[in-house]
Amino acid sequence: VGKSHMAEQASRTLGLEFGAISFSPQSTESKLLGYLNAHGDYIGTIFRQLYEFGGVFLMDELDNANGAVIAVMNGGLAQEFMAFPDGMVKRHPDFICIATANTFGTGPTAEFAGRQKMDAATLNRFVKLEVPNDDDIENAIVADILGEDLAGKWLAKVRHVRNAVADLRIKTFVTMRDSINGAKMIQPGPGKFTQAEALEMTCMCLLTDDQKKKVKAWKPV
């Protein structure tokens, strides 16, 4: 739904520098805090820069990170200072930390089976906000790719699948990325795909044949 892009737009609105790190289970503590090289020189990170001098820092895919690595930030987020490899650093008044994730940090779900359960101490540092699909934004983006008429027809098919899987309780998800990727595929020009082909390769690609039949036959109440 554009969570990361929203964070970057927030930094522009506030007139602050923006930086981000995308996490994986292999992300290390030094990716956040930096490290001292063999000569004893401190090698910094974007997190350190924004923490010390101000800015919006995005921790993307936070529920995909190793919990022990994220825990090193807890003190610095709750207090006015933080320990880095080269010493204590005072937090800038304009430092803002945003975390984005596909879960609320309470563990894997059927759709996001690889996500981590996060420590309560980390979760408590953040206000939680669910970001749903925004139809107006989706309309505008897809219309910019396809034009109003074709965009309306394509989005009607995507939203049929989105609403059907929700109503039928099928464990999958149909995101704005599906509608955008599909729009690019059916965009008029050489090599374009049909709408049916685009549906199969985007929002219906994770469904079984039986689930596809149920979705196609589904009608709203």
Secondary structure, DSSP 4 states (H G I P E B T S, - for coil): --HHHHHHHHHHHHT--EEEEE--TT--HHHHH-EE-TTS-EE--HHHHHHHH-EEEEEETGGGS-HHHHHTTHHHHHSSEEEETTEEEEPPTTEEEEE--SS-SB---SS-TTPPBPPHHHHTTS--------HHHHHHHHHHHH-HHHHHHHHHHHHHHHHHHHHTT-S----HHHHHHHHHHHSSSTTPPPHHHHHHHTTTTTS-HHHHHHHHH----
